[in-house]
Amino acid sequence: MFFLSNSALAVYCPSFEKSETAIVSNWVIKLNCRGWSTGCYAASSNSYGALEAAKRFSSQSEAQEFIDSKQYRMRQPLKGIEQVTEKVEFCRKR
C-alpha cells in the first residue's frame, strides 16, 4: 500500500492485477521542529521527517498510546495529533 499526499506516484501492478485508488484517513503525530516551515512528523520512536515519512495510526487513541509509551523518545516538542486524508493506490486481482 502506498500513501500519497500532494503527489501522483504510479503504482506498477502485474498484468493479472489492476490499479485502484481509495481515499483513507489516518492519524499522525505533528511535531514543532525548528526550521521546518511545513512542519515535521514523528516517523518512528526517535526520528522525524516530512508528512510522507510519518508513522500512520488508524485512530487518534492509537497515536496517543504511542506518545504515552516508552517507545516514544522524541526531542522535538509535540504540536499535536493530526488527521490526514490521503489518496492510496494499490493493486487488486482482476
N, C-alpha and C positions, 0 to 999 in steps of 0.2 A: 504494500500500500504506500502511496506517495502523498505527502501533504504539500499542497501548493498554496502560496499566498502571494498574490500580485505577480505571478509568473505563469508561464504556459509550457511546462516541461512535457514532452511527449513520452508516453508510455509505450514501450515495444511489447506487443503481445504475440505469442506464437500463432501460426496460421489456424490452429484449432480453437483459439480463444479470440474474443473481441474486446476492444477497449470500451469501458463505460466510465461515466463521470457521476459523482454524487457530491452533495453538499453535506458536510459534517460540522458539528460544533464540539469543541474541546476546550479544556481549561489549561492555562499556562501561568507560570509564576513570573510576574514582571518585577524587575529589579531597577534600582536607581543607580546607574553606572555613570561615573564622571566621564565626560567627553563623548557620550553616546547621545546624539540628538534624537534618534528614533526610539531609544530605549533598548534595554537588553533583557534577556530572559534566562532563567535557570535552565541549563541544558542537561545537567546531571547533578550529583550530590555536591560537587565543588567546582563546577565550571559553568560558564555562561556564554551567550552568543546572541546572534540575531534571532528573530522570530522563527526562521526556518530551522534553526538548531534546537529550539525549545523543547523540553520534555513535555509531552502531552498527557493530560489526565482526563478521564471520562466524566468526572464530576468535580464540583468545587470542593466538596468534603474530602475527596481523594487527594487533591492538591494540598489542602490544609494539613492532612495527615502526614504527607511527605515533609512539609515545612516543620511540623512538630516532631518528626522522627530524628533519631540520632544520625541518620544518613545525611541529613541536610546540613552542610557546613559552608554556607556562602559568606563571603566577606563583604559583598555588596549589600547596601541597605535594601530591604524588601519594600517594594512600592505597592504590591497587591497581587491578587489573583484575578486574572482577566479571562473572559470568554472570547474565543476566536472562532469564526465561521470560515471554513476553507473549502475549496474545491479539491476533491480527491479523485484521481484517476486510478483505475485498477483493471485487471484482466479477468474475464469470466468465460467459462466454456460456452461454446455456441450451442 
